[in-house]
Amino acid sequence: MSASRESMAAGRDIGLAVQGDNNQIYVTRGSAESGTGAVDQDLPGRPIVECDPLDLEVHHAIRTDQTPESALPFYVPRPHDLRLQELVAEVLGGRSRMAVLVGGSSTGKSRACWEAVQPLAEEEGWRLWHPFDPGRVDAALTGLRRVGPKTVVWLNEAQHYLVPTEAGERVAAALRALLADPTRGPVLILGTLWPRYWDELTVLPGEGRDPHTQARELLAERDLRVPESFTEPQLDAVLSASRVDDRLRLAHERAADGRITQFLAGAPALVKRYNNASPAARAVLDAAIDARRLGCGVHVPMGLLETAAPAYLTEDEFYALNDDWFEEALAYTARPVHGGTAALRRVRARPGRPALAGGPVYRLAEYLEQHAANDDQHEREPPELWDALVTRIEDPKDLLRIAKGAHGLGLRKHAALMRRRAAESRDVEALNEFCGALMAAERYDLAEPYLLQAAEMGSESAWWTLAHRGDIRQRAMWCRRLTETADRQRMTDLAPLLHTSGLVEAAIDWLTPGAERGETAALGALAYLLVSAHRAHDAVRLLSPHAENDPDIAQQLAYALEETGEDDEATRLWRRLSLGGDWWASIRYAESLSHRSETEQAIEVLRQGFEQNHGMCYKELAALLEDSGRLDEAYDALVQAVRLGRSKALRQLRDFADRHERLERLAQSLTELAADQPAGPYSIVLVRLALAETLWRVERTAEAVAVYEQLESDGYPHSRDDLTSLYVRDGLVRDAIALWLQSATNGSATAQYRLFEILHQSGRTQESLEWLQRSAEQGFEAAVHALIDRRNPDPDSEFLLRFALAGHTDVLRRIAEDKNLTGILRAVAPHIGRMKGTIPWRALCDASLTREVRDWAWNRLRIKAYGAFNTWLNVLRYQGDHSEAAHLDRYGLTPTGDPAPEWQWEEILSAAP
């Protein structure tokens, strides 16, 4: 779209350089170019030029009389767009990349992704694939293995792909494999997420199960934050662009607080439509909003809305309804604002595609959902909504998501009912989750039929559970199923179970027929079992006929030969694999040669591995050259490894220069690398940081300072901190102070805290505490912690009370530990009810505020606040009420917040669907 290219050019000067490591992936020139440009019909997606941004879930925009029917607003880039441009340039250079835009509703995330791919649309062979049919997760899992080079993978609202626990982990693993596979690149993966979903997927878990390991690894260092508002310079660009798009003029004039994209998406009109709705229409919208907040997917069933909406009406409002109230409410909510989006619109399946689950379904405008979530006065859902969620939701993924939230709110029975309904859909993830709940309740007798269903559908987790339970015959059957699908990695976990069950010899018998047929997985698993059973000679005989044509089997054979003491044979095999380009085999072969004192041959083997595998083997090559006294060659090898993108080689290079007093030469090499470094922005930052420190060490101070200043101007956030550390270490306190003084004087809490650290380390205690107090009073949390740790602040300090009321866990805990500050906790006591989120209940209870914490938890429970139920249980246990806590933990609460009557799992299984 030419308009998009012009739009990007119009705002090219807006923004800041964004630094970040995107896990550099390199592909060969040959795989990055399709050569003929022919399109493989089996590849998912279609040419980018044929894609419609509205089909890709870019928001409809407001329209004026001069607006063409389908035109998107003129685009004004912001800093995240500049980073996206860099990523696209790297993709065009043959590297696979991924970025996830994180921001609130209607902030322009999807539109930014659409603008970013326009340069790719101009290149031959580029496709865009948006996996959503028949369902997002299923489409992704089915199609990711077929994704080929020159593909944009479009993951709008990426939570639908990554949040589901088991399936989401499979999607994340498949995406990581795609990024790491040079034969399938270059690819560009673009996703969008609301901040709360980013936090859910990336937060490090506490104790217990880690549900998002793969997703957290996938997303690490790949987020681009999209701000809610435009800055003043960006608003100036919007005003300039309004000459060619009247909608931007309206947005510039009327958007509150610089929220341009929200205005263009019709956000203010949506809120007005919501506020002015009739009681019936407002009830329908509130039911949709609460259903979405509690975990319902984007498609809200009409039956749920019709069932739950009356509960949002007062008695007078309900009896005033006419017979057509529901149809009239839907008509009102479906009416577009500014000819664009609607508050609640009907979603229809496309012709030829399966009907949407749950009958007629509706989609809520995202901005209304977020608006209600930020409204402190928004009333919580009525109990009737929970019953409607149990009976009216059909999608098993939605049911599982809602059940997870219900469990956290203490609604144990509702959670169990939803998990059972999800399991009855014969969805494997739902079956596994329902079985997990039954097993946690020690009801294997009830779980077994569901485990068998899941196992028949191929669930390995069900196989593992069955293999640990039952009599020896049943355990043997499921262990056999596991061994039949095992690879060498899984056998590592399976072997102990086989040993304790006395099934090692039986497993060898099970695997032998497949291994004799040459099946790779069976060969690998059987060889592993044979070696673990001290039958390495049998493993050698098994693997030898198949090692010629399979490098993985050849590697395993080499290890088995080493187990049998046939080191010469193993060495010959490592040599053959090394000649075939296997870098790990090169290392093993070189080790064998070194042990026989054939150092020159070992160096040559490692050098070939280094050259053939883009710098792999650098560590072993450099170490062997150094041990041989060939210091110049070792140094050059490490420099070349850094140039080829092996970032860990940089540390080895710096250590080498230290050991052999080559710091001046290192400074020159790093200067050259910084000037010509193809490994991506993050690697350039590492090289430049190493250069600055090296220049400082060789007393080229002015040059070092210049490098740090350039890093800061380019957006590296820690350059001043690094330079400050060097100044303070070398006693240049005046220079360190000068770095921060102006910003601190202008009110920067961060700069004030840095001045405190510098002065404190220099022994100027009184001055340092004055800056610390100023920083703390502005709310800088590290300063608050430091002030509490270093002296006793005034118990009536307003800023400490402010922090306590905000519920900062660390601050409150530190205050509670200091007997001189108990006055602050007592001042907090009347205001505990205002605290949100998770409060430091133990610190407050230790300060004799248990009653206030109980009241807080109980009141939060009655409005269904997440986290309050666990706090309530913890306080009960703290007070010694273990039986009451156990009862609540088992049976939970009713939707009204009262303790639930006792119920049994048999009731869950027999309840009407």
N, C-alpha and C positions, 0 to 999 in steps of 0.2 A: 504494500500500500504506500503510494508515494507520499501521502499526507503524513504518515508515520515518520518517514525519513526526514521530511522537512521539519516536523515537530522536534525530532531529536536534535537536528542542527540548530534550531532556534534557541535551545537552552543549553548548548554544549558547555558554556562557561559557568554553569551553576553547579556548585557542590564541592566536595572535598574528596581527596584520594582515600580509598578505603583499603586497609590492609587486612589480609587474612589468608590462612593456608587452606587451600581446597584439595589437599591430598593429591599432589601432582600425579597425573596419569599420562604417560607418553605412549604414542603409537607410532609405528613406522610410517614413513612417507607413503609406502605402497598401500597400507591399509586405510590411510586417511583419504585417499583419492579413489574414486570408483572407476577411474579410467574411462570407460565408455559412457558412463553416466546412465546406464540402463537401470531401470527400476525393477527390483525383485518383487514379484507379486505376492510372495509369501511374507514379506516384511510388514509388520503392523504400521498403521498410519497412512497418511496421504500427503501429497506435496503441500508445503506450507502455503503456497499461493492459492490453493483451493480451500483453505480453512477460513471459517467465519469466526471472528473474535467473540461474537455473541453466543455461538455454539460452544465456545470454550469457557463460558461462564464469566466473561467480562461483563460488568454491569451495564445494563441499559442506562442511558443518560437522559437528563431533562432535555426538552426540545422547545424551541421558539418557532415563530412563524417562518423564520429564514433557515431553519435546520432541515437538511435532507432527511428522508425517512430513516435511513440506517446508519447515518454518519456518527462516528465517535467524536468526542470533543477534541479540539486541537491539544496536542500533548506538550506539557512543559516538564522537562527532566529535572530530577533532583539527585542528590548524591548517590542513592542506591542505584540509579540508572547508569551512572558513570561506572560503577563497579560491574554491573551487568554487561556494559559494553566491553569492559576488559575481559570478562569471562568469554564472551562471544568471540572476541579476537583470538583468545587462546584456543578456543574450539576450532576456529578456522585454521589455526596453525597445527591442528592434528592432535589436540589433547582433549580427553573427556573431562567434563566439568559438571558440577551440580551446585545449585543455589536454591535456598528456600527463603522466600520473602515473608517476614514475620511482622504482622501489624493487625490493627483492629479492622472491623467491618468497614467497607467502602473507603479504604485509605488509598486504593489504587494499586494493590498488589498484582492482581491478574492483568490489569492494563499494562503495568510495567513489564511483565513477562512477555506480553504480546508485542510491545514495541521492541523489546530486546531481540526477538527472533527475526525481525524484518531483514537485517543483513544476510541471514541464512537463507531467507526466501529467494534472494537474488542469486544464490549459488546453485549450481546444478546438482540435482539428486537429493536435496535436503527434504526430509519428511517431518511431519508432526503427528504424534500418536497420543490420543487422550483416552486412556482405558476407563470405560465406564459401563460397558454392556457385556454381559447381563447384569453385573454388579461390579463395583469398582475393584474390590479385592480380587474377585474371581477373574475379572478381565486382566488385571495386572499379573497375577500368578500364571495365567495361561499364556499371556503374550510376551512377558519379559524375556523368556528364553529365545524368542524369535527376533528380538530387536537387533538390528544390524547397524553398520556405520551410517553416519549422516542422519541421525534421528534425534528429534527433540521429544523427550518424554514429558508430557504435560500432566502434572499432579496437582491440579487446583484443589484446594481444601484437602491437603495431604493427610489430615487426621483420619479421613475415611479409609486410607490405605494402610496407615501405620499404627493407629491406636488399638485396633482389635488385637488382643494379646498374642495368640498363636499365629493367626494368619498374617497379622501385621509384621511379626518378626520374620516370616517367610518372605514377605514382600521386601522388607528392608535388606535381608540377606541377598535376595536376587538383584536388587539395585546396586549393592556393593560389589557383587560379582560382575555386573555389567560395567561398572566404572573401572574395575581392575583388569578387564579383559582387553588387551590391545588389539586382538583380531576383530573386535566388534565396534571399535571406536573410529572416529570420534563421535561421542554422543553428548547431548546437553540435557540434563534433567532439571526441570524447573518446577518448584512447588510453592504453595502458599499455606500459611498457618496463622491462626489467631495466637496471641501470646500465651493464653492459658494452655493450648494444646502443645506449644513448643515446650513449656515448662513441664507438662505431664510426661512428654517423651524424653526429655533430656535430663531431668533431675536425677541425681544419684540416689538409689534406693537406700532405705535404712536396713534394718535387719530383715531377713527373710528373702523371699523370691524376688528376683530382678526381672520385671515383665518386659522391659524394653531395651535389652542389651544391644541387639542389632540396630535398632532405630537410633539409639544414642550414638553409636559409632558412626552410623551413616550421616547423621546430622551435625556431628562435631565440626566446628569451624566453618559451617556452610550457611549460616544465617545472614540475611541482610535485613536490617530493621527498617521498616517503612514508617515514618513519623505520622502522627495524626494530623499535624498542621503544617502549613507552608510558612517558612521564615520570611522576614521582610524582603530580602533580595529576591526570593522566589515569587513573592506576591508582585514585585515590580515586573518580573518576567511574565506573570499571568496577565497583568495589565497591558503589557506590550502586545502579547498574543491576542488579546481581546479584540484587536483591530480586524482580525480575520475570523473570529468566532464569537458571536454575540453571547453565547452561553458563558464564556469566561468573564465577560463584563458583568453579567448578573451575579456570578459566583464571587467576583472581586468585591462587588458592592454589598452583597447580602450575607455571604458566608461568615458565620461567627468564629472568632479566634483563628482565622486562617484555615478553616476546615473546608478547603476548596473541593476536594474529591467527594466528600460526603454530600456537599450541596449539589454537585453535578449528578450524583446518584439519586437525588430526590429525597435525601434524608430529612430535612426540615418539614417537607410536605407530608412525609410518612408519619412523623411524630404528631403533626397537626391532625392528620386523619385519625390517628389512634386516640388523641385527647378528645376529639369531637365526636367520637363514635357513640351510637345509641347504647344503652345498657346491654342489649343482646349482642350487638357487634363487638362491643368491648369485651364481653364475656368470651366470645369465640376467639378473639385475639389473645386474651390472657391465657386461655386454655392452650393455644398453640405455643405461646411464649414459654409457659411453664413446662409443657411437654418437651420442647427443645432443650430447655435448661436442664431437665432431668435426664436427658440422654436420647430422646427420640431422634431419629435421623431426619434428614432434610425433608422427607416426604411424610407429612402428618396425616394419618388416616381420617377421612371425614367422619367415620363412625365414632372415633375417639372425641372429636370436637363436639359432635352432637350429644354424646353421652355426658361429657364433662362440663360443658359450658353452663348448664343450668345451675351448677353448684356455685358459680361465681356471682349469681344474682341474689339480691335481697328477696325476702318473701314477697314484698309488694311488687318488685320488678318482675318476679317470676309469674305471678298471677295476672300481670298486665299483658303478658305475651299473647299474640294472636297465633292462629294455626300455622302461619307461614313465617314465623319469626326466624327460623334457622336459614331458610332460603334467602330472606331479605338481608340477614346479617352477612351471609356469604357474598351476596351481590355488592354490598357496601364495601367489604374488605377487598374485593377483587377489582374495584374501580381504580384505574391507573392514576398516578399523580403526574402532572406535566406530560401526559401521554406516554409515560415510561413505566417504571416499576409499580407494583401494587403491594399493599400491605400483606395480603394473603391471596395467592392465586392458585387456581386449579392446574395440576400437572397431568398431562396426558401422555400415554406411551406413543411413540412414533409408530406409524403403520408398519406392519410386518414384524414388530418386536413384541416380546411377552408383556402381558398386562402387569402393571405395578402392584406389588404386594400390598394387601390391606384394602383392596377396593379403591374407590375414588380417593385421591390423596391431594394434599395442598402443601404449598411451600410458603413459609413465612419469610418476609423481607429480613435479610440479615441485620440491617441497621436497627430495626425494631427490637430484635432479640437482644442486641448489645445494649441498646438504650434502656430496656427494662432491667437488664442485669446490673446496670450502673445506678439504678434508681433505688436509693435506700428506703424510700417510702412504699415500694412495691410490695403488696401483700403476698404472703406465701400461698402455695397451692392448697386447695381444699382436699379433704381426704378422698372425696369421690374421684378425683383425678387419678389417684393411685389405682383404684379398682378398674378404671377405664384403661389405664396403661397395661394392666395385667391381661385384660380380656380383649382389647382392641388392636394391640400391636401384633403384627404378623411377622415382621422381619426378624430372624433370630439374632442378627448382629445388634439391632436396636434393643431387643429384649435383654441381651447380655450386658449392654452398656448401661441400661436403666437399672438392671439388677445390681450391678456393681455400686452405683450410687445409692440405691436403696439400702444395701448392706451397710455402707458407711454411715447412713443416717439412722441406723438401728432398726430399720424395717425388715427384720430377718425373714418373716413369713412371706411378705411380698417379693423379696429377693428370691426366695426358694421357688415360689409359684412361677415367677418369670423365667427362671433357669429351667424349670421343668417344661414350660411351654416351648422354650427355645430348643430344648433337647428333642421334643417330639417332632420337630421339623426335620430331624435326621441330619442336622448340620453337625459336622465332626467337632468343631470347636465348642459348640453348645453342649454336645454330649460329654466331651471331656470336662467342661466346667461344671456341669451338673453332677457328674461322677465325683469330681473333686470335693464338692460340697457334701455329698453323701459320705465320702470316705473320711472327711474331716469330722463328721458326726459319728464316725465308727459304725456306719451302717453298710458294710460290704455286701450284706445279703440283699439290700435293695439296690445297690450300685451295680451288681454283677450283670443283670440283663442289659443295662445301658452300656457297660463296659464292652460287652460282647457285640452290641450294635456298632459301637465306635471301632472296635477291633476289626469287624467284618468290612468296615469302610476304609480300612487302612491306617487307623490311628496308631502310631507307634507308642505314644504315651499310654494308650489303653493296653497294648501288648505288654509294656513294661510292668504295668500294675498287675495284670493277670499273671505274668510270669513270677511275681513275688508272692502270689496268694494261692490258695487252693491246695489240692493234694499233688503228689509228685507227678501223676499222669497229666494233669492240667498244666502244671508248671513246665513240664517237658514240651508240651504242645506249643505253648506260646514262646518258650525259649527257642524252639525250632523255627518258628516264624521270624523271630528276630535275627537269628543267624542266617536265614535265607536271604535277608535283605541287608545284611551287615557289610560295611566296608571296614577297612583297617582302623579308622578312627573310632567307629562305634564299638568295635570289638574290645577296645581298651576299657570301656565301661561295662561291656557284657561279660567279659572273662571272669570277674569275681563272682558274678551270679552263677555262672556255669560251674565254677569250682565249688561253691558252697552247696549247690544242688547236686553235685556228683554227676554232672552232665558233660564234662569235657570230652570224654571218649565218644559219647553219643553225638555231640555236636560235630566232631570230626567226621563221623559217619554221615551225618546229614549233608555236610558241605562237600564231601568227596565227589559225588557224581557231577555236580556243577563245575567243580574245579577241574575234573578230568575232561569236561567239555570245553575247557578254556575260558569259562566265564570269569571276567576280571575280578568282580567283587568277591565271588566265592573263593578264588585263588588267594586273594589278599587276606581274607578272613581266616581261611584254613591255615595258611602259612603262619599267621599270627598265633593261632591256637597251638599249632605244633611246636613253635618255639617256646611258648609259655608252658607247654607240657614237657619241656626238655627233650624234644624230638626234632632238633634243628636239622639233623641229617635228612629226616623225612621231608622237612620243608624244602631243603635244597633239591632233593629229587623231584618234588612236586613242581617247583618253580622253574627249574632249568629248561624244560622244553618250550616254555612260553616267554622267556626273557628276551629273545632275539628281537621281537617286534613290539614289545610293550615296555617303554622306559620305566613306568612305575613298578612293574613286576621285576624288572632288572634291578632297580634300586633295592627292592625287598630281598631279592636273591643275594645281593652283595652283603646286606646286613646278616642274612642267615649264614653265609659263608664265613663271615667273621665270627659268628657264634660257634661254628664248628672248628675254628682254628685254621681254616684254609685261607690264610691271609693273601697268599700269592694269587689265588683265583679271584678273590674279592678285588684285589688291586687291578687285575686285568679287566675286570668288569667295570670298575670305576673309570679306568682309562678309556674304554670304549664309549661309555656314556659321556665322558668329558669331551671327546672328539666330536660327539654329536651335538654339542652345544649346551649340555646340562651344567649350569654353573655350580650347583651343589656337588655334583660328581667331580668337578674340577678341584674343589676344595678338598674332598676326601682323597682323591688321587694324589694331590700335592702333599697331603699329610703322610700318605704311605711312602712317597718318595723321600720326604724329609727324614722319616724314621730310618730310612736306609742310607742317610747322608748323601742322597742324590739331589743336592740343593739346587744346582743350576737347572736341572730338568723340572724340579718343582716350581721354580720361579717362572719358567717358560709356560708351564701348564696354567698357572694362575694369571699370567699376562694374557694368554689367549682367552681365558674365561672372562677376564676384565674387558677385553676389546669386543668380544662377541655378545656380551650381555649388558651393555650400556652401563659399565662401571661396577657391576657386581664383582665380588672377590677382592674389592679394593683393600679391605682391612687385612686379609691374610697376605696379599701381595706386598703391601707396604711393610708389614711386620717382618716378613721373610727377607726382603731387601735390606731393611734396617739391621737385622741380625747378621746379615752377610757383609755389613759395612758399606753397602752401596747407597749412601745417604741421599745423594742427589736424585737417584732414580726413585727412591721411596718418596721423597718430597714431591717430585713431579707427578707420581701416581696419585697421591692424595689430592693435589690441586686439580688434576683432571677429573677425579671422582666428584669433587665439589662442582666443577663446571658441568658435569653430566647430571647433576640434580641429586646426588647422594648427600643429603643434608647432614647425616650423622658423620660423614667424613670430615666435616668442618671442625668438629671437636678433636678428632684424631690429628688433623693437620696442625691445629694450634698447640696441642700437647707435644707433637713432634718438634715444632719450632722452639718450644720452651726447652725441651731436653737438649737440643743441639745448638742453642743460641743463634737462631736464624730469624730473629724478630724483624730485622730490617727487610730481609727477603720476603718474610710473610706479609709485611705491610705493602710491599710492591705487588705481590701476587693478589692480595685481597683488593687492592685498588683496581687491578685489571679485571678481576672477577666482577666487581661491583659495576664496572663500566660495560661489561658484556656478559651478562648472566641470563641464560635462557630458561632457568628453572622455575620462573613464576615469581610473583610479588613477595610472597612470604620468604622464600629462599634469599631473595635480594636483601630483605631486611636483616636476615641472620648474617649475611656476608658483611653488610655495612656496619652492623653492630660490632662484629669481630674486628673490622677495620678500625673503627673508632677506638676500641679498647687497645688495639695493638699500637696505633699511632700515639696514644697516651703513654704507653709503656716505653716507647722509644723516644719519649720527650719531644714529640712533634705535637705539642699541646694545641696550638692554634688550629692545625689541620683536624685534630680530633674533635675539637669544639665545633668546627664547621660541619663535620659529618653529623654530629648529634643534632645540630640546628636544622640541617637539611632533613633528617629523619623526622623531626617534630613537624616541620612544615609540610611533609608528605603524609602526615596523619598517624605516625607511630606514637602511641600514647605514653610510652614510658621513657622516652629519650631524656627528658629533663631529670627524671628520677635517677637514671643511670649516670648521667653527668654529675648530679649532686653527690652520689656515692663516691665518685672518684675525687671530687673536690674535698669532701670531708675526710676521706681516707688519707689524702696527702696534706691535710692541714690547711687547705685553702678555704677557710670558713667564709671569708668576706666574699669570695666569688660565688660560693654556694648560696649565700643569703641573697646576693644580687639576682640570682635566677628567679627567685620567688617573691621578692619584696614588693614589686609593683603590683602584681596580681593580688597579693595578700592585702595590701593597703586598699585596693579597690573592692575588697570584700569577698574574695575567693576563699571559701572554707577549706578547700584542698590545699591551696598555697599556704594558708595560715597554719595548717597542720604540718606541712613540710618544714616551715620555719621553726615550729616547735621542736621537731626531730633534730634539725641541724643545731639549734642553740642548746638543746638538752645534751646532745653528744659532745658539745664543746664546753660543757660545764657552766653555761650561762643560765642557771636554773630559773631564776625569777622571770627573766625575759621570756624564756620558753613557755612558762606556765601562762603568761598573759596571752600569748598567741594561741595556746591550747584552749583557754577559756573562750576566746572569741570564736574559734572554729567550732567548739562544742555548742555554743549558744546558737549557732546557725544550723545546728542539726546534723553535723558531720559525725556519723556514728563511731568511726574509729577514734575520733577525738573524745567522744563521750566515754568510750571504754578506757582510753588512756587517762582521762581526768579522774575517773573512779579508781583506777589502779594506782595512781601516783599520789593522790591526796584525797582528803575528805571534802567534797564540795558541800556547799550550804544545803541542808536538807530541804530548804524551801525553794531551791533553784527551780525557776520556772521551766527551763529547757529540759531538766531531768524529769520533771513531772510530765512534760509533753511527750518525751520518749516512752515513759512508762505507760501512759494512756494509749499510745500507738501500739503497744503490745510488742515492742522489740524484745525478743526473748533473751538475748545476751545481756542487754542493759538491765533488765529486771532481775536476772539471775545474779549479776554482779552486785546490784543494789541489795538484794536479799541476803547475800553473803556478808555484807558489811553492817555490823550492828549499829554503827553510827548513822546509817542511812535508812533505818527502819521507819523513820518519820515520813519519808517519801512514799514507802509502801502503804503506810496508814493514810496518807493523803490520797493515794490512788484508790483505796478501798471503796469509797462511795461511787467511784466512776468505773468500776470494773465492767459493769453492764454495757459500757460504750465500746469496749474492746471487741475487735473483730479478728477473724482468722483463728490461729492456734495460740493460746496464751501459755506462758510458763507456769502451769498449774502447780508444779511441785515447789517452785520458789515462793509462790504466794502462800501455799499451804504451810510451808516451813516458817513463814512469817505470821502464823496464826490467823490467816485469812481464809481458812477452809470454808467457812459458811458462805463467804462472798463468792468463792469460786464455784461452790455447789449451786448457788443462785444463778450465777452466770451460765453455767452449763445447762441448768434446767430451762432457763428462759430461751437459750439458743436452741435447745432441743425442740421446744414447742413451735419454733419457726423453721424447723428443719435445716439448721445450719450445719454444713459439713464440718467434721472434726469435733463437734460438741459431744457426740455420743461416746467416743473414746475417752474424752476428758472426763465425762461423767463416770465411766467405769473405773478410770484411774483414781479418781477422788474417792470412790467407794472403797477400793482396795486400800488406799492410803489410810482410810479411817478404820480398816479392819472389817468392813462389811463384805467379806468375800462371798458369802452365800448369795446375797442380793446381787452382787456384780455378776456372779456365775449365772444366776437366773436371767438377768437382763441380757447377758452376752449370748445365751442360748435361745431365748424366745423373742428378745428385742422389744420394740415399741409398736404401738398402733400409729396410723397416720396422724392422729390427734396429739401424739407425744406422750401418751400414757403407757405404762407397762402393759405389754401384750399378755393375754391369757396363755396358758400352756398349750402347745400344739405339738403334734407328732408328724414325722415324715410320711407316715401312711396317709395322713390327711392330704398332704401335698400331692401324692401320687393318685389319690382317688378324686381330687377336686375336678369339677366340671371344667372343660377347656374354655 
